[in-house]
């Protein structure tokens, strides 16, 4: 009994460290979620240029997802994660100098490599290996919910710091944004040290890396791609991620169409971030108790309907109503995120090719990183006065229903 408790404590402590790393590494890349208009002002770029930077990030992710899986199958996750955190921090220091648009393209591309190639598959794989088959939902729920908790804590501190500096000098937007960037960089540097010293080399202890060096890539690809469940899992993730990604535009949508101030919008979007630990963790535990795939299907339907509601609410609606809708979408979309990687357990992929499977699923599942920024920018410019946002939200919500059907089919797959 003592040994079981010790093993469980070790697993959860390792999970906690991975959660902190995942929560610290991405906020800089998606800083526009809370500070979009301030970034446009400080860097002297247009909204389209910023979205092209996001699209560049998505392209790099797409190119590195499968190689990322190969790296995760062959190298220490601890070293890969540590390198990623350190590289992201150093690029953040360059970002803080408010460089030119051409430099921003380079920074976002390099961020894509640091957080995609060397981080993504490694951190998903190690969580999947830490969890037993009947714990996949809660471990991935804790991963995404805990990551959201870290991001919410950091975002709360960032918005408070930003608001304080502006309260002292209303014209100091650039300096306030710079201090926010320094905050995130400092956290990344600290976490990189913690990961290097405290995270176990789980693959080495289980002999997974040694086994994989003898595998043949073509055979592994054939094995992964022949599994119907892999494709259903990828559809669940691509549809669910689109709903989540659409929430990145809430900041500009609320500020431009509901006459809310930048600080007020910042507080609303940060409040949405606090729905992530609640939605992700709750969905994970409920999924293990019931069935991850069935719960995911229900959540995708509800999230799709809520996003459609966001598009149909009149511009003269009360601010409180908008806050409630944003929080509801946040809760549901984060519940989806907390569960969709738990569907990997239904795919029954062996550890020796799990990284490759994660890379392939990610390449499909996160393809919205490439086309959604371009789609939203085109719609917003072509249909002003908020109509572009509404069309965008309705398109994404429709796709979410397809994901719900894929999750339902996955729930019927044989174990």
C-alpha positions as CSV (number, residue, x, y, z in Angstrom):
1,X,0.0,0.0,0.0
2,X,2.8,2.4,0.9
3,X,4.6,1.6,-2.4
4,X,1.4,2.3,-4.3
5,X,0.9,5.6,-2.6
6,X,4.6,6.5,-3.2
7,X,4.2,5.6,-6.9
8,X,1.0,7.7,-7.2
9,X,2.7,10.6,-5.5
10,X,5.7,10.4,-7.8
11,X,3.4,10.3,-10.8
12,X,1.3,13.3,-9.7
13,X,4.4,15.3,-8.7
14,X,5.9,14.7,-12.2
15,X,2.6,15.6,-13.8
16,X,2.6,18.9,-11.7
17,X,6.0,19.8,-13.1
18,X,4.9,19.2,-16.7
19,X,1.8,21.2,-16.0
20,X,3.9,24.2,-14.9
21,X,6.2,23.9,-17.9
22,X,3.2,23.7,-20.3
23,X,1.5,26.6,-18.6
24,X,4.6,28.8,-18.7
25,X,5.8,28.2,-22.3
26,X,2.8,29.3,-24.4
27,X,1.5,32.6,-23.1
28,X,4.2,34.7,-24.9
29,X,3.2,33.1,-28.2
30,X,-0.4,34.1,-27.7
31,X,0.0,37.4,-25.9
32,X,-2.5,38.9,-28.3
33,X,-5.3,37.0,-26.5
34,X,-5.2,39.7,-23.8
35,X,-3.2,42.5,-25.4
36,X,-4.0,42.5,-29.1
37,X,-4.6,46.2,-29.7
38,X,-1.8,47.1,-27.4
39,X,0.6,44.9,-29.4
40,X,-0.6,46.6,-32.6
41,X,0.1,50.0,-31.1
42,X,3.5,49.2,-29.5
43,X,4.9,47.3,-32.5
44,X,3.3,49.6,-35.1
45,X,1.9,46.8,-37.1
46,X,-1.6,46.1,-38.5
47,X,-4.0,43.4,-37.4
48,X,-3.4,41.5,-40.6
49,X,0.3,41.5,-40.0
50,X,-0.1,40.2,-36.5
51,X,-2.4,37.4,-37.8
52,X,0.2,36.5,-40.4
53,X,2.7,36.1,-37.5
54,X,0.2,33.7,-35.9
55,X,-0.2,31.9,-39.2
56,X,3.6,31.6,-39.5
57,X,3.6,30.0,-36.1
58,X,0.9,27.6,-37.3
59,X,2.9,26.7,-40.4
60,X,6.0,25.9,-38.3
61,X,3.9,23.8,-36.0
62,X,2.5,21.8,-38.9
63,X,6.0,21.2,-40.3
64,X,7.4,20.0,-37.0
65,X,4.6,17.9,-35.4
66,X,5.7,14.6,-37.0
67,X,9.4,15.2,-36.5
68,X,8.5,16.2,-32.9
69,X,6.9,12.8,-32.4
70,X,10.1,11.2,-33.7
71,X,12.2,13.1,-31.3
72,X,9.9,12.2,-28.4
73,X,10.4,8.5,-29.3
74,X,14.2,8.8,-29.4
75,X,15.4,11.4,-26.9
76,X,14.9,12.3,-23.3
77,X,11.7,14.4,-22.7
78,X,13.4,16.1,-19.8
79,X,16.2,17.5,-22.0
80,X,13.7,18.4,-24.8
81,X,11.4,20.3,-22.4
82,X,14.3,22.1,-20.8
83,X,15.7,23.3,-24.1
84,X,12.3,24.4,-25.3
85,X,11.7,26.6,-22.2
86,X,15.1,28.2,-22.4
87,X,14.8,28.9,-26.1
88,X,11.4,30.4,-25.7
89,X,12.6,32.7,-23.0
90,X,15.6,34.0,-25.0
91,X,13.3,34.7,-28.0
92,X,11.1,36.5,-25.6
93,X,13.9,38.9,-24.7
94,X,14.3,39.7,-28.4
95,X,10.5,40.2,-28.6
96,X,10.6,42.7,-25.7
97,X,12.8,45.1,-27.8
98,X,9.7,45.7,-30.1
99,X,11.6,44.8,-33.3
100,X,10.4,45.3,-36.9
101,X,7.7,43.2,-38.5
102,X,10.3,41.1,-40.4
103,X,12.0,40.3,-37.1
104,X,8.6,39.3,-35.7
105,X,8.2,36.8,-38.5
106,X,11.5,35.2,-37.5
107,X,10.7,35.3,-33.8
108,X,7.3,33.6,-34.3
109,X,8.9,31.0,-36.6
110,X,11.6,30.2,-34.0
111,X,8.9,30.0,-31.3
112,X,7.2,27.5,-33.4
113,X,10.3,25.3,-33.5
114,X,11.0,25.7,-29.8
115,X,7.4,24.9,-28.7
116,X,6.5,22.6,-31.5
117,X,9.5,20.5,-32.5
118,X,11.1,20.0,-29.2
119,X,8.3,20.4,-26.7
120,X,4.8,19.4,-27.9
121,X,5.0,15.6,-28.5
122,X,7.4,15.1,-25.7
123,X,5.1,16.6,-23.0
124,X,2.0,14.8,-24.3
125,X,3.8,11.4,-24.5
126,X,5.3,11.6,-21.0
127,X,1.8,12.4,-19.6
128,X,0.3,9.4,-21.5
129,X,3.0,7.2,-20.1
130,X,2.5,8.4,-16.5
131,X,-1.2,7.6,-16.5
132,X,-2.7,4.2,-16.3
133,X,-5.4,3.3,-18.9
134,X,-8.2,4.2,-16.5
135,X,-6.6,7.5,-15.6
136,X,-6.1,9.0,-19.1
137,X,-9.0,11.4,-18.7
138,X,-8.0,12.9,-15.3
139,X,-4.3,13.1,-16.2
140,X,-4.9,15.0,-19.4
141,X,-7.7,17.0,-17.7
142,X,-5.2,18.0,-15.0
143,X,-2.6,18.7,-17.7
144,X,-4.9,21.1,-19.6
145,X,-6.7,22.4,-16.6
146,X,-3.6,22.9,-14.6
147,X,-1.9,24.5,-17.5
148,X,-4.8,26.9,-17.7
149,X,-4.5,27.6,-14.0
150,X,-0.8,28.5,-14.5
151,X,-1.7,30.7,-17.5
152,X,-4.6,32.3,-15.6
153,X,-2.3,33.2,-12.6
154,X,0.3,34.6,-15.0
155,X,-2.3,36.5,-17.0
156,X,-3.9,37.9,-13.9
157,X,-0.5,39.2,-12.7
158,X,0.3,40.5,-16.2
159,X,-3.0,42.4,-16.6
160,X,-2.6,43.8,-13.1
161,X,0.9,45.0,-13.9
162,X,-0.2,46.4,-17.2
163,X,-3.1,48.3,-15.6
164,X,-1.0,49.6,-12.8
165,X,1.6,51.1,-15.2
166,X,-1.1,52.6,-17.3
167,X,-2.7,54.1,-14.2
168,X,0.5,55.9,-13.5
169,X,1.0,57.1,-17.1
170,X,-1.9,56.6,-19.6
171,X,0.5,57.1,-22.5
172,X,3.0,54.3,-21.4
173,X,1.4,51.4,-23.3
174,X,4.7,50.3,-24.9
175,X,6.5,50.3,-21.5
176,X,3.7,48.5,-19.8
177,X,3.6,45.8,-22.5
178,X,7.4,45.4,-22.2
179,X,7.2,44.8,-18.5
180,X,4.5,42.1,-19.1
181,X,6.9,40.4,-21.5
182,X,9.7,40.5,-18.9
183,X,7.4,38.8,-16.4
184,X,6.8,35.9,-18.7
185,X,10.5,35.5,-19.7
186,X,11.5,35.4,-16.0
187,X,9.1,32.6,-15.2
188,X,10.3,30.6,-18.2
189,X,13.9,30.8,-17.1
190,X,13.0,29.6,-13.6
191,X,10.9,26.7,-14.8
192,X,13.6,25.6,-17.3
193,X,15.9,25.1,-14.3
194,X,13.3,23.2,-12.3
195,X,12.5,20.8,-15.2
196,X,16.2,20.0,-15.8
197,X,16.8,19.1,-12.2
198,X,13.5,17.6,-11.1
199,X,11.9,15.8,-14.0
200,X,12.6,12.1,-14.4
201,X,13.9,10.5,-17.6
202,X,10.8,8.3,-17.8
203,X,11.6,6.9,-21.3
204,X,15.1,5.7,-20.2
205,X,13.7,4.1,-17.0
206,X,11.2,2.1,-19.1
207,X,13.6,1.2,-21.9
208,X,11.3,3.0,-24.5
209,X,14.1,4.9,-26.2
210,X,16.3,1.8,-26.6
211,X,13.4,-0.1,-28.2
212,X,12.7,2.7,-30.6
213,X,16.2,3.1,-32.0
214,X,15.6,-0.4,-33.6
215,X,12.3,0.5,-35.2
216,X,11.7,1.3,-38.9
217,X,10.0,4.6,-39.5
218,X,8.0,3.4,-42.5
219,X,6.6,0.5,-40.6
220,X,5.7,2.7,-37.7
221,X,4.0,5.2,-40.0
222,X,2.0,2.4,-41.6
223,X,1.0,1.0,-38.2
224,X,-0.2,4.4,-37.0
225,X,-2.0,5.5,-40.2
226,X,-3.8,2.1,-40.5
227,X,-5.6,2.6,-37.2
228,X,-9.2,4.0,-37.7
229,X,-9.2,5.3,-34.2
230,X,-6.3,7.6,-34.9
231,X,-8.2,9.4,-37.6
232,X,-11.3,9.8,-35.3
233,X,-9.1,11.1,-32.6
234,X,-7.6,13.6,-35.0
235,X,-11.1,14.8,-36.1
236,X,-12.1,15.3,-32.5
237,X,-9.1,17.4,-31.9
238,X,-9.2,19.5,-35.1
239,X,-12.9,20.4,-34.5
240,X,-12.4,21.0,-30.8
241,X,-9.3,23.1,-31.2
242,X,-11.1,25.3,-33.7
243,X,-13.7,26.3,-31.1
244,X,-10.9,27.0,-28.6
245,X,-8.9,29.0,-31.2
246,X,-11.9,31.2,-32.0
247,X,-11.8,32.5,-28.4
248,X,-8.5,34.2,-29.2
249,X,-10.4,36.8,-31.1
250,X,-12.8,37.6,-28.3
251,X,-10.6,40.5,-27.1
252,X,-10.7,42.5,-30.3
253,X,-14.4,41.5,-30.9
254,X,-15.6,42.8,-27.5
255,X,-13.5,46.0,-27.7
256,X,-14.4,46.9,-31.2
257,X,-18.1,46.0,-31.2
258,X,-19.3,46.4,-27.6
259,X,-17.5,49.7,-26.7
260,X,-15.5,48.1,-23.9
261,X,-12.1,49.5,-22.8
262,X,-8.9,47.6,-23.2
263,X,-8.5,47.1,-19.5
264,X,-12.1,45.9,-19.2
265,X,-11.7,43.4,-22.0
266,X,-8.4,42.3,-20.4
267,X,-10.2,41.4,-17.2
268,X,-13.0,39.6,-19.1
269,X,-10.6,37.4,-21.1
270,X,-8.5,36.7,-17.9
271,X,-11.8,35.6,-16.2
272,X,-12.3,33.3,-19.1
273,X,-8.9,31.8,-18.5
274,X,-10.0,30.9,-15.0
275,X,-12.6,28.6,-16.5
276,X,-9.8,26.4,-17.9
277,X,-8.8,24.7,-14.6
278,X,-12.4,24.2,-13.7
279,X,-13.5,22.9,-17.2
280,X,-10.4,20.9,-17.9
281,X,-10.1,19.1,-14.6
282,X,-13.8,18.5,-14.2
283,X,-14.2,17.1,-17.7
284,X,-11.2,14.8,-17.1
285,X,-12.5,13.2,-13.9
286,X,-16.1,13.0,-15.3
287,X,-14.6,11.3,-18.4
288,X,-12.8,8.7,-16.4
289,X,-16.0,8.1,-14.3
290,X,-18.3,7.8,-17.4
291,X,-16.6,7.5,-20.8
292,X,-14.1,10.1,-22.2
293,X,-15.4,9.9,-25.7
294,X,-19.1,10.2,-24.9
295,X,-18.5,13.1,-22.5
296,X,-16.3,14.8,-25.2
297,X,-19.2,14.4,-27.7
298,X,-21.6,16.2,-25.4
299,X,-19.2,19.0,-24.6
300,X,-18.5,19.6,-28.3
301,X,-22.2,20.0,-29.0
302,X,-22.7,22.4,-26.1
303,X,-19.6,24.4,-27.0
304,X,-20.7,24.7,-30.6
305,X,-24.1,26.0,-29.6
306,X,-22.6,28.5,-27.2
307,X,-20.2,29.9,-29.8
308,X,-23.1,30.3,-32.2
309,X,-25.0,32.2,-29.5
310,X,-22.0,34.6,-29.2
311,X,-22.4,35.4,-32.9
312,X,-26.1,36.1,-32.6
313,X,-26.1,38.4,-29.5
314,X,-26.9,42.0,-30.5
315,X,-24.2,44.6,-30.2
316,X,-26.3,46.7,-27.7
317,X,-26.5,43.8,-25.2
318,X,-25.6,44.4,-21.6
319,X,-21.9,43.8,-20.7
320,X,-22.9,41.3,-18.0
321,X,-24.6,39.1,-20.6
322,X,-21.4,39.1,-22.8
323,X,-19.3,38.2,-19.7
324,X,-21.6,35.3,-19.0
325,X,-21.5,34.0,-22.6
326,X,-17.7,34.4,-22.7
327,X,-17.3,32.4,-19.4
328,X,-19.7,29.7,-20.6
329,X,-17.8,29.3,-23.9
330,X,-14.5,29.2,-21.9
331,X,-15.8,26.6,-19.5
332,X,-17.0,24.3,-22.3
333,X,-14.1,24.8,-24.7
334,X,-11.6,24.1,-21.9
335,X,-13.6,21.0,-21.0
336,X,-13.2,19.8,-24.6
337,X,-9.4,20.5,-24.4
338,X,-9.1,18.6,-21.2
339,X,-10.6,15.5,-22.8
340,X,-9.7,15.3,-26.4
341,X,-6.2,13.9,-25.8
342,X,-7.6,11.3,-23.5
343,X,-9.1,9.7,-26.7
344,X,-5.5,8.6,-27.4
345,X,-6.1,5.9,-24.8
346,X,-8.9,4.4,-27.0
347,X,-6.4,4.2,-29.9
348,X,-4.3,1.6,-27.9
349,X,-1.0,2.8,-29.4
350,X,2.2,1.1,-27.9
351,X,4.7,3.4,-26.1
352,X,7.4,2.8,-28.7
353,X,5.4,4.6,-31.4
354,X,3.3,6.8,-29.2
355,X,5.3,9.9,-30.0
356,X,4.9,9.4,-33.7
357,X,1.1,8.9,-33.3
358,X,0.9,12.1,-31.3
359,X,2.8,13.9,-34.0
360,X,0.5,12.8,-36.8
361,X,-2.6,13.5,-34.8
362,X,-1.2,16.9,-33.9
363,X,-0.4,17.8,-37.5
364,X,-4.1,17.2,-38.4
365,X,-5.6,18.4,-35.1
366,X,-3.8,21.7,-35.0
367,X,-4.0,22.6,-38.6
368,X,-6.4,25.4,-37.7
369,X,-3.3,27.3,-36.5
370,X,-2.5,27.8,-40.2
371,X,-5.9,28.7,-41.8
372,X,-8.0,30.2,-39.0
373,X,-5.9,33.4,-38.6
374,X,-6.1,33.9,-42.4
375,X,-9.8,33.1,-42.5
376,X,-10.7,35.4,-39.6
377,X,-8.6,38.3,-41.0
378,X,-10.2,38.0,-44.4
379,X,-13.7,37.9,-43.0
380,X,-13.1,40.8,-40.6
381,X,-11.8,43.0,-43.4
382,X,-14.4,42.0,-45.9
383,X,-17.4,42.3,-43.5
384,X,-16.9,45.2,-41.0
385,X,-19.1,46.2,-38.1
386,X,-18.7,42.9,-36.4
387,X,-20.3,40.8,-39.2
388,X,-17.0,39.2,-40.0
389,X,-16.6,37.9,-36.5
390,X,-20.1,36.5,-36.5
391,X,-19.6,34.6,-39.7
392,X,-16.3,33.3,-38.4
393,X,-17.9,32.0,-35.2
394,X,-20.8,30.3,-37.0
395,X,-18.4,28.5,-39.3
396,X,-16.4,27.2,-36.4
397,X,-19.4,26.2,-34.4
398,X,-20.7,24.1,-37.4
399,X,-17.4,22.2,-37.5
400,X,-17.7,21.5,-33.8
401,X,-20.8,19.4,-34.5
402,X,-18.7,17.2,-36.8
403,X,-16.2,16.7,-34.0
404,X,-19.0,15.6,-31.7
405,X,-20.0,12.9,-34.2
406,X,-16.4,11.7,-34.5
407,X,-16.2,11.4,-30.7
408,X,-19.5,9.4,-30.6
409,X,-18.1,7.0,-33.2
410,X,-14.9,6.6,-31.2
411,X,-16.9,5.7,-28.2
412,X,-18.3,2.8,-30.1
413,X,-14.9,1.5,-31.2
414,X,-13.8,-1.8,-29.7
415,X,-11.4,-1.6,-26.8
